[in-house]
Amino acid sequence: MGKNHRPDRMAGEIRKIIGELLVNGVKDPRITDNFVNVTDVEVTNDGSFAYVYLTALSFTSDEDAKAAQQEDVLTGMNSAKGLFKKEIAKALKVRRIPDLIFRMDKAAEYGRHIDEILSTLPFDEYHAVDPNEVEDEDDDL
């Protein structure tokens, strides 16, 4: 049985609509002051839920300030949920609009963490092996 592509198409449209509203339609300072971006949208197979993953640009390295900023963004997005759903309903023409669940995307943060770990590894001590210098075990037979 083939995969149902409708949730993927719906996710792409929801991402586009919310992205446009973040630029032009939302006036909430908790959202507009934090440079919020939609990184991904996942719609469940039955279309009842849409998980919207967000990032917010932060200029501070203080973890408590970042957490407070992310909480403000999520609060602002949840307060604007009605506007998002109204605009999605206009654009998609579907019977039931998925319930929007906003989450902060941790992928960039995780990627930075992996980069920090990799930067501590002593790559200079290792060298690439030249394939011409490697003795072939079959030659001894």
C-alpha positions as CSV (number, residue, x, y, z in Angstrom):
1,M,0.0,0.0,0.0
2,G,1.4,3.4,-0.9
3,K,2.1,6.3,1.4
4,N,-0.5,8.9,1.8
5,H,1.1,12.2,0.7
6,R,-1.7,14.4,1.8
7,P,-0.2,15.1,5.3
8,D,3.0,16.2,3.6
9,R,1.3,18.5,1.2
10,M,-0.8,20.0,4.0
11,A,2.3,20.4,6.2
12,G,4.0,22.4,3.4
13,E,1.0,24.6,3.0
14,I,0.7,25.2,6.8
15,R,4.4,26.1,7.0
16,K,4.1,28.6,4.1
17,I,0.9,30.2,5.6
18,I,2.3,30.5,9.1
19,G,5.6,31.8,7.7
20,E,3.9,34.5,5.7
21,L,1.8,35.5,8.8
22,L,4.9,35.8,10.9
23,V,6.2,38.3,8.5
24,N,3.1,40.3,7.7
25,G,0.1,39.4,9.9
26,V,1.1,38.9,13.5
27,K,1.5,42.0,15.7
28,D,2.3,40.3,19.0
29,P,5.7,41.7,20.2
30,R,6.5,38.3,21.8
31,I,6.7,37.0,18.2
32,T,7.8,40.0,16.2
33,D,10.6,41.0,18.5
34,N,12.2,37.6,18.5
35,F,12.7,36.8,14.8
36,V,10.7,33.6,14.8
37,N,11.1,31.2,12.0
38,V,9.1,28.0,11.1
39,T,11.6,25.2,10.5
40,D,9.3,22.3,10.0
41,V,5.6,21.2,10.2
42,E,4.5,17.6,10.7
43,V,0.9,16.7,10.2
44,T,-0.5,13.4,11.6
45,N,-1.9,10.9,9.1
46,D,-5.5,11.6,10.1
47,G,-4.9,15.4,9.8
48,S,-6.0,16.1,13.4
49,F,-2.7,17.6,14.7
50,A,0.0,19.7,13.1
51,Y,3.3,20.0,15.1
52,V,4.9,23.3,14.2
53,Y,8.6,23.5,15.0
54,L,10.0,27.0,15.5
55,T,13.3,28.7,16.1
56,A,13.9,32.2,17.6
57,L,17.0,34.1,17.0
58,S,18.8,34.8,20.2
59,F,21.7,37.2,20.8
60,T,22.5,36.1,24.3
61,S,24.5,33.1,25.6
62,D,22.6,33.0,28.9
63,E,20.6,29.8,29.0
64,D,18.0,31.2,31.4
65,A,17.4,34.2,29.1
66,K,17.1,31.8,26.1
67,A,14.6,29.7,27.9
68,A,12.5,32.7,28.9
69,Q,12.6,34.0,25.3
70,Q,11.5,30.6,24.0
71,E,8.7,30.5,26.5
72,D,7.6,33.9,25.4
73,V,7.6,32.9,21.8
74,L,5.5,29.8,22.5
75,T,3.1,31.8,24.6
76,G,2.7,34.4,21.8
77,M,2.3,31.7,19.1
78,N,-0.4,29.9,21.2
79,S,-2.2,33.2,21.6
80,A,-2.2,33.8,17.8
81,K,-3.3,30.2,17.1
82,G,-6.8,31.4,16.2
83,L,-5.4,33.7,13.5
84,F,-3.3,30.9,12.1
85,K,-6.1,28.5,12.0
86,K,-8.5,31.0,10.3
87,E,-6.0,31.7,7.6
88,I,-5.2,28.0,7.1
89,A,-8.9,27.3,6.8
90,K,-9.2,30.0,4.1
91,A,-6.3,28.7,2.1
92,L,-6.7,24.9,2.4
93,K,-10.4,24.4,2.0
94,V,-10.5,21.2,4.1
95,R,-13.2,19.9,6.4
96,R,-11.2,19.9,9.5
97,I,-8.2,22.2,10.3
98,P,-5.5,20.4,12.3
99,D,-4.9,21.5,15.9
100,L,-1.7,23.4,15.9
101,I,0.9,22.4,18.5
102,F,3.9,24.7,18.7
103,R,7.4,23.4,19.7
104,M,10.8,24.9,19.8
105,D,13.2,23.2,17.3
106,K,16.3,21.9,19.1
107,A,18.1,20.7,16.0
108,A,20.3,23.8,15.6
109,E,21.2,23.7,19.3
110,Y,22.1,20.1,19.1
111,G,24.2,20.7,16.0
112,R,26.2,23.4,17.8
113,H,26.7,20.9,20.7
114,I,28.1,18.3,18.3
115,D,30.4,20.9,16.7
116,E,31.7,21.8,20.1
117,I,32.5,18.1,20.8
118,L,34.1,17.7,17.4
119,S,36.3,20.8,18.0
120,T,37.8,19.2,21.1
121,L,38.9,16.0,19.3
122,P,42.6,15.9,18.3
123,F,42.2,15.4,14.5
124,D,45.8,16.6,13.9
125,E,47.1,13.4,15.5
126,Y,45.4,11.2,12.9
127,H,46.4,11.1,9.3
128,A,44.9,9.7,6.2
129,V,46.2,6.4,5.0
130,D,47.5,6.5,1.4
131,P,45.9,3.5,-0.4
132,N,49.2,2.9,-2.3
133,E,51.1,2.4,1.0
134,V,48.8,-0.2,2.4
135,E,50.1,-3.7,1.8
136,D,47.5,-6.0,0.3
137,E,47.2,-9.2,2.3
138,D,46.4,-11.2,-0.8
139,D,49.9,-10.5,-2.2
140,D,51.5,-12.8,0.4
141,L,49.7,-15.9,-0.9
